[in-house]
Amino acid sequence: MISIVIVNYKNPALLKLCLGSIFKSLLPDTKFEILVVDVASSVETRNVALEDFEGIKFLPFQRNIGYTQGVNEGLRASVGDVVLIMNSDIVPLKGSIERLANYLHENTSVGMTGPCLLNFDGSIQDSTFRFYDISTVIYRRSFLGSFNFAKKKLDTFLMKDADRNSTYSADWLMGSAYMVTRKAINMVGPMDKNFFMYMSDVDWAKRFWENGYKIIYYPDSKMYHYHRRASKGPFDIFDVLFRKESRWHLIDALRYFKKYGINTSK
């Protein structure tokens, strides 16, 4: 069985689009369950999940428990041998979910795999990455990122050298959509609860590698993604003064580097 865990935060319209697209994308006879973890839950979201669709497992939380705990709650309540973790801004294409599951079943050394994420104009998003070091964060958050030496570093971080139309190994995958095996979850454990919203996907990927599981980008599966960098605003390093998402990102980044050190490559 495929468990589909959707972490939603205050966006009933996108959730409705996401759920509708999942039901349209699944192939006949696919065994699945859908769990909606609703962070800072609202009546509107509850109505979407329980009245507009049938068979949804709805897990509401009145306060903002964050992405990390949201994922862990979904993992805890799910029963599938593979689990697709996704945000509500994802629209999977026909058969894309089953392709990820089949790939994991056929490649037992792989613990996590992710689809090719598309913008709605059909262009491919950057969704595979090499591990952070401190300079990556600085270049992405400041004017230094406009210099050629920084652009070269960021291109390496974003794996610009990889062929997005081919299957390949990545250090970590964008947390918007990826599938993991129950066997890997049982060995690696849940996401680190010390991270609130950001960096938990990076930390989890590092622990997958440390436990002998590969992480693979699999472009035969394709999904649309309404991508917004919520933590990035117009003020570079001063975003932390004006945006709570930027503060969350900074705090989680500091926790990450405290855990692994400044150089966190494999």
Summary of the structure (lengths in Angstrom):
residues: 266
radius of gyration: 17.9
end to end distance: 32.3
largest distance: 53.0
contacts: 867
relative contact order: 0.16
helix: 41%
strand: 25%
